[in-house]
Amino acid sequence: MAALLVDDEDLVVRLTPSEKIWGLHGNLRIRLAAIVSVAPDPKPWLRLRGWRMAGVNFTGRVMLGTRRHGGGYDFCILHGNRPAVQVDVASGRFSRLVICVPEGGDPQAEAARIAAAAGIAPSAPAS
């Protein structure tokens, strides 16, 4: 399961080996200063943007990789019906990260932790 880690001035999305293979991407590093909003997302499948560009997508089961839409690219790691954390970024390759939390994880606590590290207030859950 992907992990969201704060490392000095960066948010690191650490992927498992299988997520790297199927998502066609390695770990990501995003500057905390580039984060504009962080929100828990209880139903991330409903708010995915665009279409799969690289990686795999079996709707409702797994989405690993890059999605392209009119405003750029999103990076998603979704497993089943698990809630996720949505991170919107001002600059860089991806404009949004949607990363599910591990089994039993708390998306609100994860969003609050990342927002605090970025020096912003957490956003309300996506609806």
C-alpha positions as CSV (number, residue, x, y, z in Angstrom):
1,M,0.0,0.0,0.0
2,A,1.4,3.4,-0.9
3,A,2.5,5.6,2.0
4,L,2.4,9.4,2.3
5,L,5.5,10.5,4.1
6,V,6.8,14.0,5.0
7,D,10.5,14.2,4.5
8,D,12.1,17.6,5.3
9,E,10.6,20.0,2.7
10,D,8.9,17.3,0.6
11,L,5.8,15.1,0.6
12,V,6.9,11.6,-0.6
13,V,4.5,9.1,-2.1
14,R,6.3,5.8,-1.4
15,L,4.9,3.1,-3.6
16,T,5.1,-0.7,-3.2
17,P,7.1,-2.6,-5.8
18,S,3.9,-3.9,-7.4
19,E,2.4,-0.3,-7.5
20,K,5.6,0.9,-9.2
21,I,5.3,-1.9,-11.9
22,W,1.6,-1.6,-12.6
23,G,1.5,2.2,-12.2
24,L,4.4,2.6,-14.5
25,H,6.0,5.1,-12.1
26,G,8.4,5.3,-9.2
27,N,8.1,7.1,-5.9
28,L,7.0,10.8,-6.1
29,R,8.4,13.8,-4.3
30,I,6.3,17.0,-4.1
31,R,7.6,20.2,-2.5
32,L,5.4,21.0,0.5
33,A,5.4,24.6,-0.6
34,A,3.7,23.6,-3.8
35,I,0.7,22.0,-2.1
36,V,-2.4,24.3,-2.2
37,S,-5.0,22.0,-0.6
38,V,-5.3,18.6,1.1
39,A,-8.6,16.9,1.8
40,P,-9.9,13.5,2.8
41,D,-11.9,11.8,0.1
42,P,-14.3,9.1,1.3
43,K,-15.4,8.2,-2.3
44,P,-12.4,8.9,-4.6
45,W,-13.8,6.9,-7.5
46,L,-16.5,9.5,-8.0
47,R,-14.1,12.4,-8.5
48,L,-11.5,10.9,-10.8
49,R,-10.7,13.3,-13.6
50,G,-9.9,12.4,-17.2
51,W,-8.9,9.1,-18.6
52,R,-6.1,6.6,-17.8
53,M,-2.9,7.5,-19.6
54,A,-0.3,5.1,-18.0
55,G,-0.9,2.3,-15.6
56,V,-3.9,0.1,-14.9
57,N,-7.5,0.8,-14.2
58,F,-10.2,-1.7,-13.3
59,T,-13.0,0.6,-12.3
60,G,-14.0,0.1,-8.7
61,R,-11.2,-2.3,-8.0
62,V,-7.8,-0.7,-8.7
63,M,-6.4,2.5,-10.3
64,L,-2.6,2.7,-10.4
65,G,-1.0,5.4,-12.4
66,T,-1.4,8.6,-14.4
67,R,-4.7,10.1,-15.6
68,R,-4.9,12.9,-18.2
69,H,-7.5,15.6,-18.3
70,G,-8.0,19.1,-19.8
71,G,-6.0,20.8,-17.0
72,G,-3.0,18.4,-17.0
73,Y,-2.3,15.2,-15.2
74,D,-3.3,13.5,-11.9
75,F,-1.5,10.6,-10.2
76,C,-3.8,8.0,-8.5
77,I,-3.3,5.0,-6.3
78,L,-6.7,3.5,-5.4
79,H,-7.5,0.0,-4.1
80,G,-11.1,-1.1,-3.8
81,N,-13.5,1.1,-1.9
82,R,-10.9,2.5,0.5
83,P,-11.0,6.3,1.3
84,A,-8.2,8.5,0.0
85,V,-6.4,11.7,0.5
86,Q,-6.6,14.2,-2.3
87,V,-3.6,16.6,-2.6
88,D,-3.8,19.5,-5.1
89,V,-0.5,20.9,-6.3
90,A,0.3,24.3,-7.8
91,S,3.3,23.3,-9.8
92,G,5.0,20.2,-11.1
93,R,4.1,17.3,-13.4
94,F,0.9,16.4,-11.5
95,S,-1.9,18.8,-10.5
96,R,-3.5,16.3,-8.2
97,L,-2.6,13.2,-6.2
98,V,-5.3,10.8,-5.1
99,I,-3.8,8.2,-2.8
100,C,-5.9,5.7,-0.8
101,V,-5.1,5.2,2.9
102,P,-4.2,1.7,4.2
103,E,-6.8,-0.6,5.7
104,G,-8.1,1.0,8.9
105,G,-6.3,4.3,8.2
106,D,-7.9,7.6,8.9
107,P,-8.0,9.9,5.8
108,Q,-8.9,12.9,7.9
109,A,-5.9,12.5,10.2
110,E,-3.6,11.9,7.1
111,A,-4.9,15.0,5.4
112,A,-4.5,17.1,8.6
113,R,-0.9,15.8,9.1
114,I,0.1,16.7,5.5
115,A,-1.7,20.1,5.6
116,A,0.1,20.9,8.9
117,A,3.5,20.0,7.3
118,A,2.6,22.2,4.3
119,G,1.5,25.1,6.6
120,I,-2.0,25.2,5.3
121,A,-5.4,24.4,6.8
122,P,-6.9,21.0,5.7
123,S,-9.9,21.3,3.3
124,A,-13.3,19.9,4.0
125,P,-13.9,16.3,2.8
126,A,-14.5,16.2,-0.9
127,S,-18.2,15.7,-1.7
